Amino acid sequence: MGSSKLLVAFALVITLSISYDHLSGIGINAIVLPPDCFNDKPCNIAFNNQACNKMCRGMSYKDGRCTDPELIPPYFWRCCCNPK
């Protein structure tokens, strides 16, 4: 009886680890992102400060906007850091 419980527990752990690997591989993960840059609005100068530069650290810059290079397209631009 004890060995069957151990076998069931082992199978459950293996199944959960495989499921987690598949979910993270298709981009289902929770990350905190800075505010969006909207296409119809220019970047807000309020985000061009030290706090925004901290949020955008490690991201790619283009035209004063930053995006996470690891995201799968379509990319979502983030407002608005000074790349200097």
C-alpha positions in Angstrom: 0.0 0.0 0.0 2.8 2.4 0.9 4.7 1.8 -2.4 1.5 2.5 -4.5 1.1 5.9 -2.7 4.7 6.6 -3.4 4.3 5.7 -7.1 1.2 7.9 -7.4 3.0 10.8 -5.8 6.0 10.4 -8.1 3.7 10.2 -11.2 1.9 13.4 -10.0 5.2 15.3 -9.5 6.5 14.2 -13.0 3.2 15.3 -14.6 3.2 18.7 -12.9 6.8 19.4 -13.9 6.1 18.5 -17.5 3.0 20.6 -17.6 4.8 23.6 -16.1 7.6 23.2 -18.7 5.0 23.3 -21.6 3.2 26.3 -20.2 6.3 28.3 -19.7 7.5 27.3 -23.2 4.5 28.9 -24.9 4.9 32.2 -23.2 2.4 31.8 -20.3 4.3 33.5 -17.6 3.7 36.4 -15.3 6.0 39.4 -15.6 5.6 43.0 -14.4 6.0 45.5 -17.2 6.2 49.3 -17.3 3.3 51.3 -18.7 2.4 50.8 -22.4 3.4 53.2 -25.2 0.3 53.7 -27.3 0.7 54.2 -31.1 -1.6 57.2 -31.2 0.1 59.0 -28.3 3.7 60.2 -28.1 5.7 59.0 -25.2 4.9 60.7 -21.9 7.8 62.8 -20.6 6.8 61.8 -17.0 8.2 58.3 -17.6 11.6 59.7 -18.8 13.1 59.6 -15.3 15.2 57.4 -13.0 12.2 55.1 -12.0 11.5 54.3 -15.7 15.1 53.6 -16.4 15.1 51.1 -13.6 12.0 49.4 -15.0 13.5 49.3 -18.5 16.9 47.9 -17.5 17.8 45.0 -19.7 15.4 45.8 -22.4 16.0 46.9 -26.0 15.7 50.6 -26.9 14.3 52.2 -30.0 13.1 55.8 -30.5 13.1 56.4 -26.8 10.9 53.4 -26.1 11.9 50.1 -24.6 10.8 46.5 -25.2 11.7 43.2 -23.7 13.8 41.4 -26.3 12.7 37.9 -24.9 9.0 38.5 -25.7 7.5 36.7 -28.6 6.2 39.1 -31.4 4.1 41.1 -31.5 6.2 43.3 -29.2 4.6 45.6 -26.8 6.4 48.9 -26.5 6.9 50.3 -23.0 7.1 54.1 -22.2 9.4 55.9 -22.0 13.0 55.8 -21.1 15.9 57.9 -22.1 18.4 55.5 -23.7 21.3 57.8 -22.9 
